[in-house]
Amino acid sequence: MRIIFEENLNTLIFPKVKEFLFRVAKQSPLEVAAKILANKNMHPKKWSDYSFSLISKTECKETRYANLATPFEVLAGQEQSIEALDELILFYSVKDLE
């Protein structure tokens, strides 16, 4: 799993973690990544403000996931390639980051 920060140039406030690479079970929810990133970004109580985006390689469209109960296997199912099961590249953003 590769997760990259999606920059918000309106606020010009960025978290410490720009890119995060880790292994995760496909049944795990996005909440796992949100909690890890919130801890690493030194605002552990804001994990519920995280959202993730997946940009489809086949359709060139972005799908946002704000529901942190969504398992990673649902995201892998959005991609039609076998490589998607081995590596997903997600972008994350944090709502109301100060």
Secondary structure as a PSIPRED ss2 file (coil, helix, strand):
# PSIPRED VFORMAT (PSIPRED V4.0)

   1 M C   1.000  0.000  0.000
   2 R E   0.000  0.000  1.000
   3 I E   0.000  0.000  1.000
   4 I E   0.000  0.000  1.000
   5 F E   0.000  0.000  1.000
   6 E C   1.000  0.000  0.000
   7 E C   1.000  0.000  0.000
   8 N C   1.000  0.000  0.000
   9 L C   1.000  0.000  0.000
  10 N C   1.000  0.000  0.000
  11 T C   1.000  0.000  0.000
  12 L C   1.000  0.000  0.000
  13 I C   1.000  0.000  0.000
  14 F C   1.000  0.000  0.000
  15 P C   1.000  0.000  0.000
  16 K C   1.000  0.000  0.000
  17 V C   1.000  0.000  0.000
  18 K C   1.000  0.000  0.000
  19 E E   0.000  0.000  1.000
  20 F E   0.000  0.000  1.000
  21 L E   0.000  0.000  1.000
  22 F C   1.000  0.000  0.000
  23 R C   1.000  0.000  0.000
  24 V C   1.000  0.000  0.000
  25 A C   1.000  0.000  0.000
  26 K C   1.000  0.000  0.000
  27 Q C   1.000  0.000  0.000
  28 S C   1.000  0.000  0.000
  29 P E   0.000  0.000  1.000
  30 L H   0.000  1.000  0.000
  31 E H   0.000  1.000  0.000
  32 V H   0.000  1.000  0.000
  33 A H   0.000  1.000  0.000
  34 A H   0.000  1.000  0.000
  35 K H   0.000  1.000  0.000
  36 I H   0.000  1.000  0.000
  37 L H   0.000  1.000  0.000
  38 A H   0.000  1.000  0.000
  39 N H   0.000  1.000  0.000
  40 K H   0.000  1.000  0.000
  41 N C   1.000  0.000  0.000
  42 M C   1.000  0.000  0.000
  43 H C   1.000  0.000  0.000
  44 P H   0.000  1.000  0.000
  45 K H   0.000  1.000  0.000
  46 K H   0.000  1.000  0.000
  47 W H   0.000  1.000  0.000
  48 S H   0.000  1.000  0.000
  49 D H   0.000  1.000  0.000
  50 Y E   0.000  0.000  1.000
  51 S E   0.000  0.000  1.000
  52 F E   0.000  0.000  1.000
  53 S E   0.000  0.000  1.000
  54 L E   0.000  0.000  1.000
  55 I E   0.000  0.000  1.000
  56 S C   1.000  0.000  0.000
  57 K C   1.000  0.000  0.000
  58 T C   1.000  0.000  0.000
  59 E C   1.000  0.000  0.000
  60 C C   1.000  0.000  0.000
  61 K C   1.000  0.000  0.000
  62 E E   0.000  0.000  1.000
  63 T E   0.000  0.000  1.000
  64 R E   0.000  0.000  1.000
  65 Y E   0.000  0.000  1.000
  66 A C   1.000  0.000  0.000
  67 N C   1.000  0.000  0.000
  68 L C   1.000  0.000  0.000
  69 A C   1.000  0.000  0.000
  70 T C   1.000  0.000  0.000
  71 P E   0.000  0.000  1.000
  72 F H   0.000  1.000  0.000
  73 E H   0.000  1.000  0.000
  74 V H   0.000  1.000  0.000
  75 L H   0.000  1.000  0.000
  76 A H   0.000  1.000  0.000
  77 G H   0.000  1.000  0.000
  78 Q H   0.000  1.000  0.000
  79 E C   1.000  0.000  0.000
  80 Q C   1.000  0.000  0.000
  81 S C   1.000  0.000  0.000
  82 I C   1.000  0.000  0.000
  83 E H   0.000  1.000  0.000
  84 A H   0.000  1.000  0.000
  85 L H   0.000  1.000  0.000
  86 D H   0.000  1.000  0.000
  87 E C   1.000  0.000  0.000
  88 L C   1.000  0.000  0.000
  89 I E   0.000  0.000  1.000
  90 L E   0.000  0.000  1.000
  91 F E   0.000  0.000  1.000
  92 Y E   0.000  0.000  1.000
  93 S E   0.000  0.000  1.000
  94 V E   0.000  0.000  1.000
  95 K C   1.000  0.000  0.000
  96 D C   1.000  0.000  0.000
  97 L C   1.000  0.000  0.000
  98 E C   1.000  0.000  0.000
